[in-house]
């Protein structure tokens, strides 16, 4: 109220503003009350809010504007602020920011009924004892002014790290998902012995060029069913978050190349900065680093393994 009067006093005068607002607003709405409030020393809470509100707005914007109270609270604590969850929620309201909400899932998988299908080795158990034991893969799409951009992700179940990705103007197996798989394999050193690669019954994941590459790398193929979000739940959750946190908030998209550049930045943020609730509000990179550190020390590693 004081700020409002300060902003308009030169134009209308304090007496007139207070007289107009008095019937509708509770409080000191008198010229005398206004002057007394202005002369009052700011409280410790008000001074602290002045510091924290712009910080909350900055951190929220730097993290794609998607964090709600829980993750914003964890992030503020990481930054060295001693705040509670309720205080974080109040500061977010004052800063005019809020967490993002996910929309409904749209299925785009096109199955090929004539192709032989690998068994489901996962059975909806999206847990792993360590990195490079279980990868899940899926494809989503982004509408652009120049046509659809198709996006393929390969995600490590243990750390939730996106280990491979690709953006293309086609769903062809040798162009879209194969390049994502090759990226993931290259980062893993080209040897995937003992790893399970899980996808759905999409024709691009069952294509010979793709399944042969899985076998060449030493991995075991696994597939769920089409239209069942539970059989490939983790991969579909990654797609859903990608669409919610990046695509719908930053659109409209003009070209496939624009989507590709934005996806590059988003994947880096996802792996290195995004706090994941399933990982006890840690990043995928932190989880993997902790795993390998524990392996060297001989201690058992832990990671958040709940389904999204």
C-alpha positions as CSV (number, residue, x, y, z in Angstrom):
1,X,0.0,0.0,0.0
2,X,2.8,2.4,0.9
3,X,4.5,1.7,-2.4
4,X,1.3,2.3,-4.3
5,X,0.8,5.7,-2.6
6,X,4.4,6.6,-3.2
7,X,4.0,5.8,-6.9
8,X,0.9,8.0,-7.4
9,X,1.2,10.7,-4.7
10,X,2.7,13.3,-7.1
11,X,-0.2,12.9,-9.5
12,X,-3.2,12.7,-7.1
13,X,-1.9,13.7,-3.7
14,X,-1.9,11.5,-0.5
15,X,-5.2,12.8,0.9
16,X,-7.2,12.0,-2.3
17,X,-5.6,8.5,-2.7
18,X,-6.3,7.6,0.9
19,X,-9.9,8.9,0.8
20,X,-10.6,6.8,-2.4
21,X,-9.0,3.6,-1.1
22,X,-10.4,3.8,2.5
23,X,-13.8,2.1,1.8
24,X,-12.2,-0.8,0.0
25,X,-8.9,-1.4,1.8
26,X,-8.3,-2.3,5.5
27,X,-5.5,-0.7,7.4
28,X,-4.0,2.7,7.9
29,X,-5.6,4.3,4.8
30,X,-5.3,7.9,6.1
31,X,-2.7,10.5,5.3
32,X,-1.5,10.4,9.0
33,X,-1.3,6.6,9.0
34,X,0.7,6.7,5.7
35,X,3.2,9.2,7.1
36,X,3.6,7.1,10.3
37,X,4.2,4.0,8.3
38,X,6.8,5.7,6.1
39,X,8.7,6.9,9.2
40,X,8.7,3.4,10.8
41,X,12.0,1.5,10.7
42,X,11.8,-1.6,8.4
43,X,11.5,-4.9,10.2
44,X,14.2,-7.6,10.0
45,X,11.8,-9.7,8.0
46,X,11.1,-6.9,5.5
47,X,14.9,-6.3,5.0
48,X,15.5,-10.1,4.5
49,X,12.6,-10.2,2.0
50,X,14.2,-7.4,0.0
51,X,17.3,-9.6,-0.3
52,X,15.6,-12.9,-1.0
53,X,12.8,-11.9,-3.4
54,X,15.1,-10.9,-6.2
55,X,17.2,-14.0,-5.5
56,X,14.2,-16.3,-5.7
57,X,13.2,-14.6,-9.0
58,X,16.7,-15.0,-10.4
59,X,17.1,-18.7,-9.4
60,X,13.7,-19.5,-10.7
61,X,14.4,-18.0,-14.1
62,X,17.8,-19.6,-14.3
63,X,16.1,-23.0,-13.9
64,X,13.6,-22.7,-16.8
65,X,11.0,-21.2,-14.4
66,X,9.8,-24.7,-13.5
67,X,10.7,-25.2,-9.8
68,X,7.9,-25.4,-7.2
69,X,8.3,-24.9,-3.5
70,X,10.2,-28.1,-2.7
71,X,12.9,-27.7,-5.3
72,X,13.2,-23.9,-4.8
73,X,13.7,-24.5,-1.1
74,X,16.4,-27.1,-1.7
75,X,18.1,-24.7,-4.2
76,X,18.0,-21.8,-1.8
77,X,19.6,-24.0,0.9
78,X,22.3,-25.0,-1.6
79,X,23.0,-21.3,-2.1
80,X,23.6,-20.9,1.6
81,X,20.3,-19.3,2.6
82,X,18.7,-20.5,5.9
83,X,15.0,-20.6,4.9
84,X,12.1,-22.9,5.5
85,X,9.6,-24.4,3.0
86,X,6.8,-22.2,4.1
87,X,9.0,-19.1,3.9
88,X,10.1,-20.2,0.4
89,X,6.5,-20.5,-0.7
90,X,5.7,-17.0,0.7
91,X,8.8,-15.5,-1.1
92,X,7.8,-17.2,-4.4
93,X,4.3,-15.6,-4.1
94,X,5.9,-12.2,-3.5
95,X,8.3,-12.7,-6.4
96,X,5.4,-13.7,-8.7
97,X,6.8,-17.2,-9.6
98,X,5.4,-20.7,-9.3
99,X,6.2,-24.3,-10.3
100,X,5.2,-25.7,-13.7
101,X,2.4,-28.2,-14.1
102,X,2.5,-31.1,-16.5
103,X,-0.1,-31.7,-19.2
104,X,-1.6,-35.0,-20.4
105,X,0.5,-37.5,-22.3
106,X,0.0,-37.9,-26.1
107,X,1.1,-41.2,-27.6
108,X,2.9,-41.1,-30.9
109,X,4.5,-44.6,-31.2
110,X,3.8,-46.4,-34.4
111,X,4.2,-50.2,-34.0
112,X,5.1,-52.7,-36.7
113,X,3.0,-55.8,-36.0
114,X,5.1,-57.9,-38.5
115,X,8.4,-57.4,-36.6
116,X,9.7,-59.8,-34.0
117,X,9.8,-58.2,-30.6
118,X,12.3,-58.7,-27.8
119,X,11.0,-59.8,-24.4
120,X,10.2,-57.3,-21.7
121,X,13.3,-57.7,-19.3
122,X,12.2,-54.7,-17.2
123,X,8.7,-55.6,-16.2
124,X,8.0,-52.0,-15.0
125,X,10.9,-52.2,-12.5
126,X,12.8,-49.0,-13.2
127,X,15.6,-49.5,-10.8
128,X,19.3,-50.3,-11.4
129,X,22.2,-51.1,-9.1
130,X,24.5,-48.6,-10.8
131,X,25.1,-46.6,-13.9
132,X,25.2,-48.3,-17.4
133,X,23.0,-51.2,-16.2
134,X,19.7,-50.1,-17.6
135,X,18.9,-47.5,-20.3
136,X,15.4,-46.5,-21.4
137,X,14.7,-44.8,-24.7
138,X,11.7,-43.1,-26.3
139,X,10.8,-40.5,-29.0
140,X,8.7,-37.4,-28.7
141,X,7.9,-34.6,-31.1
142,X,7.8,-30.8,-31.3
143,X,5.7,-28.7,-33.7
144,X,7.6,-26.0,-35.5
145,X,6.7,-23.5,-38.2
146,X,8.7,-25.5,-40.7
147,X,7.3,-29.0,-39.7
148,X,7.7,-31.5,-36.9
149,X,11.0,-31.9,-35.0
150,X,11.4,-35.4,-33.6
151,X,13.4,-35.9,-30.4
152,X,15.0,-39.1,-29.2
153,X,16.4,-39.6,-25.6
154,X,18.3,-42.3,-24.0
155,X,18.3,-42.1,-20.2
156,X,20.3,-44.0,-17.6
157,X,17.8,-45.4,-15.0
158,X,20.2,-45.3,-12.0
159,X,21.1,-41.6,-12.2
160,X,18.3,-40.3,-14.5
161,X,21.1,-38.8,-16.7
162,X,20.2,-38.3,-20.3
163,X,23.2,-40.1,-21.9
164,X,22.2,-39.7,-25.5
165,X,19.8,-37.6,-27.5
166,X,19.1,-36.4,-31.1
167,X,16.8,-34.0,-32.9
168,X,15.8,-34.6,-36.5
169,X,13.1,-33.9,-39.0
170,X,12.4,-37.6,-39.5
171,X,11.5,-40.6,-37.4
172,X,13.7,-43.0,-39.5
173,X,15.7,-45.4,-37.3
174,X,19.1,-44.8,-38.8
175,X,18.7,-41.0,-38.4
176,X,16.8,-40.3,-35.2
177,X,17.1,-42.9,-32.5
178,X,20.3,-44.5,-33.8
179,X,22.3,-41.3,-33.4
180,X,21.0,-40.9,-29.9
181,X,22.2,-44.5,-29.1
182,X,25.5,-43.9,-30.7
183,X,26.0,-40.8,-28.6
184,X,25.3,-42.7,-25.4
185,X,27.5,-45.6,-26.5
186,X,30.4,-43.3,-27.3
187,X,30.2,-41.7,-23.9
188,X,30.2,-45.2,-22.3
189,X,33.4,-46.2,-24.2
190,X,31.6,-48.3,-26.9
191,X,31.2,-51.4,-24.7
192,X,27.7,-52.0,-23.2
193,X,28.1,-55.6,-22.1
194,X,25.5,-56.5,-19.5
195,X,23.4,-53.4,-20.1
196,X,19.7,-53.7,-20.8
197,X,18.3,-51.3,-23.4
198,X,14.5,-50.9,-23.0
199,X,12.1,-49.2,-25.4
200,X,8.6,-49.6,-26.6
201,X,7.3,-51.3,-29.8
202,X,7.9,-48.4,-32.1
203,X,9.0,-49.4,-35.5
204,X,12.1,-47.3,-35.4
205,X,13.3,-49.1,-32.2
206,X,12.6,-52.5,-33.8
207,X,14.2,-51.7,-37.1
208,X,17.1,-54.0,-38.1
209,X,19.6,-51.2,-38.2
210,X,18.8,-50.3,-34.6
211,X,18.6,-53.8,-33.1
212,X,21.8,-54.9,-34.8
213,X,23.6,-51.9,-33.3
214,X,22.3,-52.9,-29.8
215,X,23.7,-56.4,-30.3
216,X,27.0,-55.0,-31.7
217,X,27.5,-53.0,-28.5
218,X,26.8,-56.0,-26.4
219,X,23.6,-54.8,-24.8
220,X,20.4,-56.8,-24.3
221,X,17.2,-55.4,-26.0
222,X,14.0,-55.2,-24.1
223,X,10.6,-53.8,-25.1
224,X,7.3,-52.9,-23.4
225,X,3.9,-52.5,-25.1
226,X,2.4,-49.7,-27.2
227,X,0.1,-47.2,-25.5
228,X,1.0,-48.4,-22.0
229,X,2.7,-45.6,-20.1
230,X,3.8,-48.0,-17.3
231,X,5.8,-50.3,-19.5
232,X,8.2,-47.5,-20.4
233,X,7.3,-45.1,-17.6
234,X,10.7,-43.5,-17.0
235,X,11.4,-42.7,-20.6
236,X,7.9,-41.2,-21.1
237,X,8.4,-39.2,-17.9
238,X,11.6,-37.7,-19.4
239,X,9.7,-36.8,-22.5
240,X,6.8,-35.3,-20.5
241,X,9.2,-33.1,-18.4
242,X,11.0,-32.0,-21.5
243,X,7.8,-30.9,-23.2
244,X,6.6,-29.2,-19.9
245,X,9.8,-27.5,-18.8
246,X,11.2,-26.5,-22.2
247,X,8.9,-26.9,-25.2
248,X,5.7,-25.4,-24.0
249,X,7.3,-22.6,-22.0
250,X,9.8,-21.4,-24.7
251,X,7.6,-21.8,-27.9
252,X,6.5,-21.2,-30.5
253,X,9.3,-22.9,-32.3
254,X,10.3,-21.8,-35.8
255,X,12.8,-24.5,-37.0
256,X,14.1,-27.9,-36.2
257,X,17.6,-26.3,-35.7
258,X,16.1,-23.9,-33.1
259,X,14.7,-26.9,-31.2
260,X,18.0,-28.7,-31.4
261,X,20.0,-25.9,-29.9
262,X,17.4,-25.4,-27.1
263,X,17.5,-29.2,-26.4
264,X,21.3,-29.1,-26.2
265,X,21.1,-26.5,-23.4
266,X,18.2,-28.2,-21.7
267,X,20.0,-31.6,-21.6
268,X,23.1,-29.9,-20.0
269,X,20.9,-28.3,-17.4
270,X,19.0,-31.6,-16.8
271,X,22.2,-33.5,-16.1
272,X,24.2,-30.9,-14.3
273,X,21.9,-28.5,-12.5
274,X,18.3,-29.8,-12.3
275,X,17.4,-31.1,-8.9
276,X,15.5,-34.4,-9.2
277,X,13.0,-35.4,-6.5
278,X,13.7,-39.1,-7.2
279,X,17.4,-38.5,-6.5
280,X,16.8,-36.9,-3.1
281,X,17.0,-33.4,-4.7
282,X,20.4,-34.1,-6.3
283,X,21.6,-33.9,-9.9
284,X,22.3,-36.9,-12.1
285,X,26.0,-36.0,-12.3
286,X,26.2,-35.8,-8.5
287,X,24.6,-39.2,-8.2
288,X,27.0,-40.8,-10.6
289,X,30.0,-39.1,-8.9
290,X,28.8,-40.3,-5.5
291,X,28.5,-43.9,-6.9
292,X,32.0,-44.0,-8.3
293,X,33.4,-42.4,-5.2
294,X,31.7,-45.1,-3.1
295,X,33.0,-47.8,-5.4
296,X,36.5,-46.6,-4.8
297,X,36.0,-46.5,-1.1
298,X,34.2,-49.8,-0.9
299,X,31.0,-48.3,0.5
300,X,27.5,-49.1,-0.9
301,X,26.1,-46.4,-3.2
302,X,22.6,-45.1,-3.0
303,X,20.4,-43.3,-5.5
304,X,16.8,-42.3,-5.6
305,X,15.1,-45.1,-7.5
306,X,11.3,-44.3,-7.1
307,X,9.3,-44.1,-10.3
308,X,8.4,-40.7,-11.6
